[in-house]
Amino acid sequence: MSHLPIRELSPYHRNWKIQARVTNKSPMRDYASKNSNPGKVFSIELLDKDGGEIRGTFFGNEAVKFHDMIQIGKVFEISKGNIKVANKKYTNVNHNYEITFSQATEIKEVSNSPEIEHIKYRFVKLREVANKPLFNKVDLLVAVKDFKAPRTIVTKADNREVMLREITVVDSSEFSMDLTLWGETAEQLKEETLLGKPILAFKGITLREQKPEGSDKASRSGAVNKFDQINVNAQEAVPAEFKEMSEWWMTFQASGRSTTDLSEGGYSRSGNAGPSRKEISFEDLEAEAEEVTTDVYYSCVGRVKIIRATNRDGNLSVMYEACPKCNRKVPDDQFCLACNEKVEPNPRYLIQSVLIGDYSGASWLNVIS
């Protein structure tokens, strides 16, 4: 059986086999099952040669059986286990599914595979964070702009004392955001390290949001729950990206320029950094559209009712060949009249006449990408 790419794993695959490197492993801990019987549990994160990542969890006897065998950095061939929808609160990866290993699970260590990276970063600029869904996981390459001393709070859920530290980070998009380091992470990232305003790589930061009542502005922040989400040796892990970031950071500090702070209401609730958008119903949208004379941005939430995917002749028409420079339609001879030159066109998708509506009404819209 050939190895299935991790990105293709889903509940629809019954007989699957993957080959992957262990990039993260949680400590073994105790838990109480539904029938109150005590048991053991630990989780791992896996990465394959195609860059696919997924989380897997061992419970009970399987946790005891495989705990010592599974080590970070080693490569294993794994088959059989239950694929279920991922709980995004407990994973640092963005796969839609996760694996629960069972009695039938088979794991065999294989020789080191150099084509499989030891860690996979998918860095996102802070400017783009505003567009990410809540509780999504993002990887960041950022510089420490400022930090606060650790402090202790008491949790409401179980009345535990938990330490936290808040730091402010910035990147070359000239946006900044607050990150909260929780638990041991707040202690392990030492103050002497932070004083140097270092460049750090973060893996799987959880995005949070707060919005004051009555405001169209929201603030974003990130949560770091485990120290192994932080790479203080970013220069070794991602040398090219680190070099580019380091050069920018030195220039930026000398320039005296300020940043757009996402944690101070630096973006609109619609999720776009820049001009705010008015939240409006479709009924009001129809009324205001008749009076608008300048560019205005609106945010509407609705449901797709009808997609009209054919033209007047009844033919399917959801794509056209576009000039890569001006995005205008290019005829069959690939000569762009607007740019007055022959081009290599790119496909653009255009769905004409989509009916989207809410409780108040509906509007026919054109969708283009």
C-alpha positions in Angstrom: 0.0 0.0 0.0 1.4 3.4 -1.0 1.6 6.2 1.5 -1.4 8.6 1.6 -0.5 12.3 1.8 -1.6 13.6 5.2 -3.5 16.5 3.7 -5.9 13.9 2.1 -6.7 12.0 5.3 -10.4 12.0 6.1 -13.0 9.7 7.6 -13.7 8.5 4.1 -10.4 6.7 4.0 -10.7 3.3 5.8 -7.4 1.7 4.8 -4.7 4.3 5.0 -1.0 4.4 5.6 1.1 7.5 6.2 4.9 8.1 6.6 5.6 11.1 8.8 8.0 12.8 11.2 7.0 13.5 14.8 7.4 17.3 15.2 5.7 17.7 18.6 4.8 15.4 21.5 2.8 16.3 24.7 3.7 15.0 28.1 1.8 11.9 29.3 -1.0 12.8 31.6 -3.8 11.2 33.5 -7.5 11.5 32.6 -10.8 10.0 33.7 -12.9 8.3 31.1 -16.7 8.4 30.8 -17.0 5.5 33.2 -14.6 7.2 35.7 -11.8 4.7 35.0 -8.4 6.4 35.1 -6.2 6.3 32.1 -3.3 7.8 30.3 -3.2 10.1 27.3 -0.7 12.0 25.1 -0.7 13.6 21.7 1.7 14.1 18.8 1.9 16.2 15.7 3.0 14.6 12.4 4.5 16.1 9.2 5.0 14.3 5.9 7.2 15.1 2.9 4.4 17.1 1.2 4.1 19.5 4.1 0.9 18.0 5.4 0.4 18.1 9.2 -2.1 16.4 11.5 -2.5 15.8 15.2 -2.9 12.3 16.7 -3.9 11.2 20.2 -3.1 8.0 22.2 -5.5 6.9 25.0 -5.3 4.2 27.6 -3.3 1.1 26.8 -2.1 2.5 23.5 -0.7 5.6 25.3 1.4 3.3 27.6 2.4 1.0 24.6 3.7 3.7 22.3 4.8 6.6 24.6 8.4 5.6 24.9 8.7 4.5 21.2 7.4 7.8 19.8 10.1 10.4 19.9 10.2 13.9 18.4 12.3 14.0 15.2 11.9 10.3 14.3 10.1 9.1 11.2 7.4 6.4 11.4 5.1 4.5 9.1 1.6 4.6 10.6 -1.6 2.8 9.6 -5.0 2.2 11.1 -6.8 4.5 13.5 -9.9 6.6 13.7 -10.1 9.8 11.8 -12.5 12.4 13.3 -13.1 16.2 13.0 -10.3 18.1 14.7 -10.9 20.1 17.9 -9.2 23.3 16.9 -8.8 24.3 20.6 -6.2 21.6 21.2 -4.1 21.5 18.1 -1.4 23.7 16.6 -2.0 22.5 13.0 -4.8 23.5 10.6 -5.9 20.1 9.4 -9.7 19.6 9.5 -9.3 16.2 11.0 -7.2 14.4 13.6 -6.3 10.8 14.4 -7.3 8.8 17.5 -5.1 5.8 17.6 -6.7 2.5 18.5 -5.9 -1.1 19.3 -5.6 -1.8 15.6 -3.0 0.9 15.1 0.3 -0.2 13.6 3.4 1.9 14.0 6.9 1.1 12.6 10.0 3.3 12.8 11.7 3.8 9.5 15.1 5.2 8.6 15.4 9.0 8.7 13.9 10.6 5.6 15.7 13.8 4.7 12.9 14.9 2.4 10.7 15.3 5.5 11.4 18.6 7.3 11.8 18.7 11.0 9.3 21.6 11.3 7.1 23.3 8.8 6.3 27.0 9.1 3.7 28.7 7.1 4.3 32.3 8.1 1.5 34.8 8.0 2.1 38.6 8.0 0.4 40.4 10.9 -1.4 42.6 8.3 -3.2 39.4 7.2 -4.1 38.2 10.7 -7.2 40.5 10.7 -8.6 38.4 7.9 -8.1 35.0 9.6 -11.1 33.3 11.3 -11.2 33.3 15.1 -9.4 30.5 16.9 -7.5 29.8 13.7 -3.8 28.8 14.1 -1.1 30.9 12.5 2.7 30.8 12.3 4.4 34.1 12.8 8.0 35.4 12.3 8.1 38.6 14.4 10.3 40.9 16.4 9.6 41.6 20.1 8.7 45.3 20.3 7.8 45.4 24.0 6.9 43.2 26.9 5.5 43.2 30.4 6.5 41.5 33.6 4.9 38.1 34.4 1.8 38.2 36.6 -0.5 35.7 38.2 -4.3 35.4 37.7 -6.9 33.1 39.2 -9.0 31.2 36.6 -12.8 31.4 36.9 -13.3 27.8 35.8 -11.3 26.0 38.5 -9.9 28.7 40.7 -6.3 27.9 39.7 -3.5 30.3 39.8 -2.0 30.7 36.3 1.0 32.8 35.3 0.9 34.9 32.2 3.2 37.4 30.4 2.1 39.8 27.6 4.5 40.8 24.8 4.0 43.0 21.8 5.3 41.8 18.5 5.8 43.4 15.1 6.7 42.4 11.5 7.6 43.9 8.2 4.0 44.6 7.3 4.4 47.3 10.0 1.5 45.9 12.0 1.8 44.9 15.7 -0.2 42.6 18.0 -0.1 41.5 21.6 0.6 37.9 22.4 -0.2 36.3 25.8 2.2 33.7 27.1 0.4 31.3 29.5 1.7 29.0 32.3 5.2 27.8 32.1 5.7 29.6 28.8 5.5 32.9 30.7 8.5 31.8 32.8 10.5 30.0 30.2 10.8 32.9 27.8 13.4 34.7 30.0 13.5 38.5 30.5 17.1 38.7 29.4 16.0 37.2 26.0 13.2 39.7 25.6 15.4 42.7 26.5 17.3 42.1 23.3 14.1 42.6 21.2 14.8 39.3 19.4 13.2 37.9 16.3 11.2 34.8 17.2 9.3 32.2 15.2 6.0 31.1 16.5 4.2 27.9 15.5 0.4 27.5 15.8 -0.6 30.8 17.6 -4.3 30.8 18.6 -6.1 34.0 17.5 -8.4 35.8 19.9 -10.7 38.8 19.4 -12.4 41.5 21.5 -14.9 44.0 20.3 -16.2 46.8 22.5 -20.0 47.0 22.6 -21.4 49.3 20.0 -18.1 49.6 18.1 -17.3 48.5 14.6 -13.7 48.1 15.5 -12.3 44.9 17.1 -8.9 44.1 18.6 -6.9 41.0 17.9 -4.4 39.2 20.0 -2.7 35.8 20.1 -2.4 33.1 22.8 0.8 30.9 23.3 0.1 28.0 25.6 3.3 25.9 25.1 6.9 26.9 25.1 7.6 24.5 22.2 5.5 26.8 20.0 8.3 29.4 20.3 11.6 29.1 18.4 14.2 31.4 19.8 16.7 30.1 17.3 14.8 31.4 14.2 18.2 32.2 12.5 18.9 28.5 12.3 15.4 27.3 11.6 14.5 29.7 8.8 17.8 31.5 7.8 16.5 33.2 4.6 13.4 34.6 6.3 15.3 35.5 9.4 17.9 37.5 7.3 15.2 39.5 5.5 13.3 40.1 8.8 16.5 41.1 10.6 17.4 43.7 8.0 13.9 45.2 8.1 13.9 45.3 11.9 17.2 47.2 12.1 16.0 49.8 9.5 12.5 50.1 11.2 13.9 50.8 14.7 16.1 53.5 13.3 13.3 55.1 11.3 11.1 56.0 14.3 8.0 55.0 12.3 4.9 53.7 14.2 2.9 50.5 13.6 -0.8 49.8 13.2 -1.7 48.0 16.4 -4.2 45.1 15.9 -4.6 44.9 19.7 -5.8 48.5 20.0 -8.8 48.2 17.6 -6.5 48.5 14.5 -9.0 46.8 12.1 -12.6 46.7 11.2 -14.9 44.0 12.5 -15.3 42.7 9.0 -11.7 41.5 9.3 -9.9 43.9 7.0 -7.1 46.2 8.1 -7.7 49.7 6.7 -11.1 51.4 6.1 -13.9 50.2 8.3 -17.0 48.7 6.7 -20.6 49.4 7.7 -22.5 46.4 8.8 -25.9 46.4 7.1 -28.8 44.2 6.1 -29.6 43.4 2.5 -32.8 45.4 2.7 -30.8 48.5 3.7 -28.1 47.7 1.2 -30.6 47.9 -1.7 -31.8 51.3 -0.4 -28.4 52.8 0.1 -27.0 51.5 -3.2 -29.4 53.8 -5.1 -27.9 56.9 -3.4 -24.2 56.0 -3.3 -22.0 58.2 -5.5 -18.5 57.3 -4.2 -16.8 54.0 -3.1 -18.4 52.7 0.1 -17.6 49.4 1.9 -20.3 47.3 3.4 -20.4 44.1 5.4 -23.4 41.8 5.0 -24.0 38.3 6.3 -26.3 36.2 4.3 -27.0 32.8 2.7 -26.6 31.9 -1.0 -30.0 31.2 -2.4 -29.4 30.9 -6.2 -26.3 30.6 -8.3 -27.0 31.4 -12.0 -24.0 29.7 -13.7 -25.2 29.9 -17.3 -25.3 32.7 -19.8 -28.2 33.7 -22.0 -27.3 31.0 -24.5 -27.5 28.3 -21.8 -23.8 27.7 -21.8 -21.7 27.3 -18.7 -19.8 30.6 -18.1 -17.9 30.7 -14.9 -14.4 31.5 -16.1 -12.7 33.8 -18.5 -9.1 34.3 -19.8 -7.7 37.5 -18.2 -4.7 39.7 -18.9 -2.2 39.2 -16.0 -1.5 42.9 -15.9 -5.0 44.6 -16.2 -7.3 41.6 -15.6 -9.4 42.5 -18.6 -10.8 39.7 -20.8 -8.4 38.5 -23.5 -9.7 37.2 -26.8 -8.6 33.9 -28.4 -5.5 35.5 -30.1 -4.2 36.3 -26.5 -3.7 40.0 -27.5 -4.7 42.4 -24.8 -6.2 45.5 -26.4 -5.9 47.6 -23.2 -2.1 46.8 -22.8 -1.5 46.7 -26.5 0.6 43.5 -26.3 0.3 39.8 -26.5 0.1 38.2 -23.1 -0.1 34.8 -21.4 -3.6 35.0 -19.9 -4.6 33.7 -16.5 -7.9 32.1 -15.7 -10.3 34.2 -13.6 -13.5 32.9 -12.1 -16.6 35.0 -12.6 -20.0 33.8 -11.3 -22.5 36.2 -12.7 -25.8 36.7 -10.8 -25.6 35.1 -7.4 -28.7 35.7 -5.2 -27.6 36.2 -1.6 -30.0 37.2 1.2 -30.8 37.4 4.9 -34.0 37.8 7.0 -34.7 41.3 5.4 -34.3 40.7 1.7 -31.9 39.6 -1.0 -29.6 41.0 -3.7 -28.2 39.8 -7.0 -24.4 40.1 -6.9 -21.5 39.3 -9.2 -18.7 37.2 -7.6 -15.2 37.4 -9.1 -11.8 35.9 -7.9 
